[in-house]
Amino acid sequence: MKDKTKEWFSEARYGLFVHWGLYAVLGGEYQGEKTDHIAEWIMNDKNIPVEEYRKLAASFGGEEFCAREIVRQAKEDWGMKYLVFTTKHHEGFAMWDSKCSDYNVVKATPYGRDVLKEFQEACEEYGMKLGLYYSQAQDWEDPDGLRYGSDSRKKNFRRYLDEKCIPQLQELLTGYGEIALLWFDTPMEMTREESGELIALVRSCQPHCIISGRIGNELGDYLTTGDNFIPAWPLKRDWEVPATLNDTWGYNRYDENWKQADDILRLLLKIVGRGGNYLLNIGPDGRGRVPKESIRILNQVGRYVIENGEAIYGTKKMEPYPYDLDWAQLTAKDYKLFVHVLKPRMRIELLNMANQVKGAYLVRDGRRLSCGSRMICEGDPIVEVELDEELRHETSYAVCIELAEKEPIFEPIRG
Ligand code: GLC
């Protein structure tokens, strides 16, 4: 990011996405039929009429919802640096006390409290950056909002922009303190001018607010990759991967396709090494409970992230290492290369690494480890770090190799 006030984003590396809306009440099933798509799309996928869908609000109890506990865990247990909350998803329902639409959590549900306010207060308490997801083009409740798969030619999209989208964005940008990020989504056929208009609105209310890539027309402050799609190599610009822990964003009681914590950690490190951010999702149910499995996975990943924060936050993208290591991932800062060891191993060996090494230490406690560089018989350089008996049996720890040069020097594979 060129703007210094936005640099936090490139340093944060790890954030929490929270999808919570009326779809959580259905939990992936409508009139006995399960959805086989992401659960927050159920209104569209099962053709639920607006009048029927509206009735869900009466069952939105959120009895066990606690924004503060989610933010506390994200900060203290999971090591995340920012949070993005779905203020209005495609369903069109506002999760704050919107003045321009009564179709909102305060006026229409038994929960009756302003969820966004609760997140704002918790984020302020814990020093967490707050980002807002807002579905700017799709709105399945407003007759003039767009809807994927249906004809928009008869719609008056301008009216929707003027009467719902823009006034709601104004409320969000002026009533909830500092908004670090506006996470727009599914721009559909929005024109460059329309995207530009929303950007100008954000800039005028909150000049330091970062705008996601899905504002459309390539006008965002950073690139948002496809959902769960990880770039295979570093990109020139800042980027972020939004991702799920199972196969849905909104709560789906039938989705047990949970990813393994080890896999999530490996993906996080891959993303970080390539210069991106990982925005991982939780989808609380209609009572506001975060699925236990999500908590279990995030706790496990979080233990590593917190213990090895030096090797994650503020790291920068690096040239790809020429070999694909099954036992490690690499991240870097100026004059430092971090080796994240993810399988038991006798010693760390990085073939074709041509730096002069000045020393090495275990990131979690600073313990010094002996290291060196030499040429192997084939004439290629290698950097090695010796591991003591105890470390040889461990999985998941990070080692820092201190370099004489600013960047790691990797030589191409020869011979
Ligand atoms: C999408 C989906 C959506 C989800 C989002 C998260 O494009 O439409 O439901 O909120 O991706 O990245």
Boltz pocket constraint, residues with backbone or C-beta under 6 A from the ligand:
constraints:
  - pocket:
      binder: B
      contacts: [[A, 38], [A, 40], [A, 41], [A, 185], [A, 186], [A, 227], [A, 242], [A, 249]]
      max_distance: 6.0
